[in-house]
Amino acid sequence: MLAARTDRAIKAAKEHGVKITWGTDVILTPEAAHLQRQFVADIANWFTPYEVLKMVIHDNGQLLAMSGLRSPYQDGKLGVIEEGRMPISCSLMATHWKTSHSWQSQLAT
């Protein structure tokens, strides 16, 4: 039941141009960090690899930037992919995605 509602909600949000970001507060221990990569890989049911990367990097950065002066990231741009700026977690996520999904079939759509 929850999965069907999630499917309908995501499809409706995309159809109506709702900006979607992704995050979770369920991962509170380093031992569970691998679950975050799995959650991101699982959303491939609804999003292309490009959409996922845009969501978790650019769109999340825009959302965090809305906190203005309260943002702990005052000294740099948020939500960008630049030389030397990609954290290890994003690299690990990309590696996990490559091994658990067919990039060729995703890119062909």
Residue pairs with C-beta under 8 A, 6 or more apart in sequence:
7 45
7 46
10 20
10 46
11 46
13 20
14 20
14 46
19 59
19 62
20 55
20 59
21 55
21 56
21 59
21 60
21 62
21 63
22 39
22 40
22 43
22 52
22 55
22 56
22 60
23 60
24 36
24 39
26 32
26 35
27 33
27 35
27 36
33 89
36 89
37 89
37 92
37 93
37 96
38 96
40 52
40 56
40 93
40 97
41 93
41 96
41 97
41 100
41 101
43 52
44 52
44 97
44 101
44 106
47 55
48 106
48 107
48 109
49 97
49 101
49 103
49 106
49 107
52 97
53 81
56 90
56 93
57 79
57 80
57 81
57 90
58 79
58 80
59 79
60 78
60 79
61 77
61 78
61 79
61 80
62 78
62 79
64 71
64 73
64 78
64 79
65 71
65 78
65 79
71 78
76 85
97 103
